[in-house]
Amino acid sequence: MSDDLKLAASKMFGAGRRAFLAEMTLKYCRGSARLAEVVFGWSRESVRLGLAEKHSGLVCIGGQAAWCGNKRWEEKQPDVAQALWLLAESHAQQDPTFKSTIAFTRLTSARAIKELRAQGFGEEQLPAPSSMAVILNRNGYRLRKVLKAKPQKKFQKPTPSSTI
């Protein structure tokens, strides 16, 4: 049983994992973080934090998750991003077969940067062409050639003698 609990805990992350550790510690180790460390091999500090979260009802957020990381370009440059969405929307087309909801665009990242420069945005506000492609893809615009709608093939009308 302890191997199963160790395996289950190894598949979880963050607050969910700590909640699981706290529940199992209360159930099998009488709420003792030290005993859970000995029996299951879990970190005593993680178990202690999980028990505190369970007792208080508040979930702790680590400093890295709360304040670290680079913001996305759209968050840093919201006005340029809005101009980019308008530009991309004007070049977007729906898949002619209507099999997907993805908007295909003929707008390339280099062309988007060129048109944003023409609108008066500075070089420091615009991303690199490779980043521009990632930004457009992330927001649902696929940089591919748009397929033209193909007309249906003409079918021969059945003759009256062949329908008998």
C-alpha positions as a LaTeX table, in Angstrom:
\begin{tabular}{lrrr}
\hline
Residue & $x$ (\AA) & $y$ (\AA) & $z$ (\AA) \\
\hline
Met1 & 0.00 & 0.00 & 0.00 \\
Ser2 & 2.79 & 2.45 & 0.78 \\
Asp3 & 4.26 & 1.91 & $-2.70$ \\
Asp4 & 0.92 & 2.82 & $-4.25$ \\
Leu5 & 0.70 & 5.99 & $-2.16$ \\
Lys6 & 4.28 & 6.94 & $-3.09$ \\
Leu7 & 3.49 & 6.43 & $-6.77$ \\
Ala8 & 0.31 & 8.49 & $-6.55$ \\
Ala9 & 2.14 & 11.32 & $-4.78$ \\
Ser10 & 4.92 & 11.30 & $-7.38$ \\
Lys11 & 2.37 & 11.95 & $-10.17$ \\
Met12 & 1.01 & 15.12 & $-8.53$ \\
Phe13 & 2.38 & 18.64 & $-8.27$ \\
Gly14 & 1.93 & 21.76 & $-6.17$ \\
Ala15 & $-1.04$ & 22.34 & $-3.92$ \\
Gly16 & $-2.82$ & 19.18 & $-5.07$ \\
Arg17 & 0.15 & 17.07 & $-4.05$ \\
Arg18 & 0.42 & 18.77 & $-0.67$ \\
Ala19 & $-3.32$ & 18.22 & $-0.05$ \\
Phe20 & $-2.89$ & 14.52 & $-0.89$ \\
Leu21 & 0.14 & 14.25 & 1.42 \\
Ala22 & $-1.81$ & 15.92 & 4.23 \\
Glu23 & $-4.82$ & 13.61 & 3.81 \\
Met24 & $-2.68$ & 10.46 & 3.81 \\
Thr25 & $-0.67$ & 11.72 & 6.79 \\
Leu26 & $-3.85$ & 12.31 & 8.76 \\
Lys27 & $-5.23$ & 8.93 & 7.75 \\
Tyr28 & $-2.19$ & 6.68 & 8.19 \\
Cys29 & 0.32 & 8.61 & 10.32 \\
Arg30 & $-1.90$ & 10.28 & 12.92 \\
Gly31 & $-1.06$ & 13.73 & 11.46 \\
Ser32 & 2.67 & 13.40 & 12.15 \\
Ala33 & 4.89 & 14.83 & 9.41 \\
Arg34 & 7.94 & 13.06 & 10.87 \\
Leu35 & 6.21 & 9.69 & 10.79 \\
Ala36 & 5.09 & 10.33 & 7.17 \\
Glu37 & 8.72 & 11.07 & 6.29 \\
Val38 & 9.84 & 7.77 & 7.79 \\
Val39 & 7.00 & 5.62 & 6.44 \\
Phe40 & 6.49 & 7.09 & 2.96 \\
Gly41 & 9.75 & 8.96 & 2.35 \\
Trp42 & 7.94 & 12.25 & 1.72 \\
Ser43 & 9.48 & 15.60 & 2.57 \\
Arg44 & 8.56 & 16.56 & 6.11 \\
Glu45 & 8.33 & 20.23 & 5.11 \\
Ser46 & 5.90 & 19.49 & 2.25 \\
Val47 & 3.72 & 17.43 & 4.56 \\
Arg48 & 3.83 & 20.16 & 7.21 \\
Leu49 & 2.85 & 22.80 & 4.64 \\
Gly50 & 0.02 & 20.58 & 3.34 \\
Leu51 & $-1.31$ & 20.10 & 6.87 \\
Ala52 & $-1.18$ & 23.86 & 7.49 \\
Glu53 & $-3.02$ & 24.52 & 4.21 \\
Lys54 & $-5.68$ & 21.98 & 5.16 \\
His55 & $-6.07$ & 23.45 & 8.64 \\
Ser56 & $-6.29$ & 27.08 & 7.51 \\
Gly57 & $-8.10$ & 26.56 & 4.22 \\
Leu58 & $-5.62$ & 28.84 & 2.43 \\
Val59 & $-3.42$ & 27.58 & $-0.39$ \\
Cys60 & 0.17 & 28.80 & $-0.33$ \\
Ile61 & 1.72 & 30.07 & $-3.55$ \\
Gly62 & 5.46 & 29.85 & $-3.94$ \\
Gly63 & 7.46 & 32.96 & $-4.73$ \\
Gln64 & 8.53 & 31.66 & $-8.12$ \\
Ala65 & 4.99 & 30.97 & $-9.26$ \\
Ala66 & 3.68 & 34.26 & $-7.95$ \\
Trp67 & 6.29 & 36.79 & $-9.05$ \\
Cys68 & 8.83 & 35.26 & $-11.40$ \\
Gly69 & 8.78 & 34.72 & $-15.09$ \\
Asn70 & 8.74 & 36.92 & $-18.12$ \\
Lys71 & 5.46 & 38.49 & $-19.16$ \\
Arg72 & 4.13 & 37.74 & $-22.60$ \\
Trp73 & 4.63 & 40.30 & $-25.33$ \\
Glu74 & 0.87 & 40.94 & $-25.43$ \\
Glu75 & 0.96 & 41.98 & $-21.77$ \\
Lys76 & 4.00 & 44.21 & $-22.24$ \\
Gln77 & 2.73 & 45.94 & $-25.39$ \\
Pro78 & $-1.10$ & 45.91 & $-25.27$ \\
Asp79 & $-1.57$ & 48.74 & $-27.78$ \\
Val80 & 0.69 & 47.10 & $-30.38$ \\
Ala81 & $-0.97$ & 43.75 & $-29.71$ \\
Gln82 & $-4.39$ & 45.29 & $-30.38$ \\
Ala83 & $-3.13$ & 46.69 & $-33.69$ \\
Leu84 & $-1.69$ & 43.27 & $-34.55$ \\
Trp85 & $-5.01$ & 41.51 & $-33.86$ \\
Leu86 & $-6.85$ & 43.96 & $-36.11$ \\
Leu87 & $-4.25$ & 43.45 & $-38.82$ \\
Ala88 & $-4.33$ & 39.66 & $-38.52$ \\
Glu89 & $-8.13$ & 39.63 & $-38.48$ \\
Ser90 & $-8.24$ & 41.61 & $-41.73$ \\
His91 & $-6.01$ & 38.98 & $-43.39$ \\
Ala92 & $-7.66$ & 35.90 & $-41.79$ \\
Gln93 & $-9.85$ & 33.40 & $-43.58$ \\
Gln94 & $-11.89$ & 30.49 & $-42.34$ \\
Asp95 & $-10.97$ & 27.01 & $-43.49$ \\
Pro96 & $-13.04$ & 26.50 & $-46.66$ \\
Thr97 & $-14.06$ & 23.00 & $-45.60$ \\
Phe98 & $-15.25$ & 24.30 & $-42.19$ \\
Lys99 & $-13.64$ & 21.29 & $-40.53$ \\
Ser100 & $-11.78$ & 23.41 & $-37.98$ \\
Thr101 & $-12.30$ & 26.69 & $-36.16$ \\
Ile102 & $-8.73$ & 27.85 & $-36.79$ \\
Ala103 & $-8.38$ & 31.10 & $-38.72$ \\
Phe104 & $-5.78$ & 30.75 & $-41.44$ \\
Thr105 & $-3.90$ & 33.85 & $-42.49$ \\
Arg106 & $-1.67$ & 34.73 & $-45.40$ \\
Leu107 & $-0.03$ & 37.35 & $-43.24$ \\
Thr108 & 3.60 & 36.42 & $-42.57$ \\
Ser109 & 5.44 & 37.54 & $-39.47$ \\
Ala110 & 7.80 & 39.74 & $-41.51$ \\
Arg111 & 4.85 & 41.38 & $-43.27$ \\
Ala112 & 3.08 & 41.95 & $-39.93$ \\
Ile113 & 6.17 & 43.67 & $-38.52$ \\
Lys114 & 6.48 & 45.81 & $-41.66$ \\
Glu115 & 2.84 & 46.91 & $-41.45$ \\
Leu116 & 3.09 & 47.65 & $-37.72$ \\
Arg117 & 6.16 & 49.80 & $-38.41$ \\
Ala118 & 4.11 & 51.64 & $-41.06$ \\
Gln119 & 1.46 & 52.34 & $-38.41$ \\
Gly120 & 4.11 & 54.17 & $-36.38$ \\
Phe121 & 5.20 & 51.62 & $-33.80$ \\
Gly122 & 8.89 & 51.73 & $-32.87$ \\
Glu123 & 11.46 & 48.96 & $-33.26$ \\
Glu124 & 11.71 & 48.51 & $-29.47$ \\
Gln125 & 7.98 & 47.72 & $-29.29$ \\
Leu126 & 8.04 & 45.00 & $-31.97$ \\
Pro127 & 9.24 & 41.42 & $-31.47$ \\
Ala128 & 11.57 & 39.48 & $-33.73$ \\
Pro129 & 10.00 & 37.73 & $-36.75$ \\
Ser130 & 10.29 & 34.29 & $-35.13$ \\
Ser131 & 8.62 & 35.60 & $-31.96$ \\
Met132 & 5.90 & 37.25 & $-34.04$ \\
Ala133 & 5.11 & 33.87 & $-35.63$ \\
Val134 & 4.84 & 32.28 & $-32.17$ \\
Ile135 & 2.57 & 35.11 & $-30.96$ \\
Leu136 & 0.24 & 34.74 & $-33.96$ \\
Asn137 & 0.11 & 30.94 & $-33.58$ \\
Arg138 & $-0.52$ & 31.19 & $-29.85$ \\
Asn139 & $-3.54$ & 33.39 & $-30.50$ \\
Gly140 & $-5.17$ & 31.15 & $-33.08$ \\
Tyr141 & $-3.78$ & 32.45 & $-36.37$ \\
Arg142 & $-1.98$ & 29.79 & $-38.37$ \\
Leu143 & 0.61 & 31.08 & $-40.80$ \\
Arg144 & $-0.19$ & 28.90 & $-43.79$ \\
Lys145 & $-1.33$ & 29.33 & $-47.32$ \\
Val146 & $-5.09$ & 29.32 & $-47.41$ \\
Leu147 & $-6.61$ & 26.63 & $-49.58$ \\
Lys148 & $-8.99$ & 27.85 & $-52.21$ \\
Ala149 & $-12.44$ & 26.34 & $-52.22$ \\
Lys150 & $-12.63$ & 23.60 & $-54.80$ \\
Pro151 & $-15.78$ & 23.40 & $-56.90$ \\
Gln152 & $-17.72$ & 20.18 & $-56.77$ \\
Lys153 & $-17.29$ & 17.80 & $-59.65$ \\
Lys154 & $-20.05$ & 17.77 & $-62.18$ \\
Phe155 & $-22.09$ & 14.62 & $-62.01$ \\
Gln156 & $-23.86$ & 13.10 & $-64.96$ \\
Lys157 & $-27.59$ & 13.20 & $-64.75$ \\
Pro158 & $-29.09$ & 9.71 & $-64.77$ \\
Thr159 & $-30.88$ & 8.86 & $-67.98$ \\
Pro160 & $-34.52$ & 7.80 & $-67.73$ \\
Ser161 & $-33.77$ & 4.32 & $-69.09$ \\
Ser162 & $-31.07$ & 3.65 & $-66.48$ \\
Thr163 & $-33.41$ & 4.33 & $-63.56$ \\
Ile164 & $-35.67$ & 1.35 & $-64.38$ \\
\hline
\end{tabular}
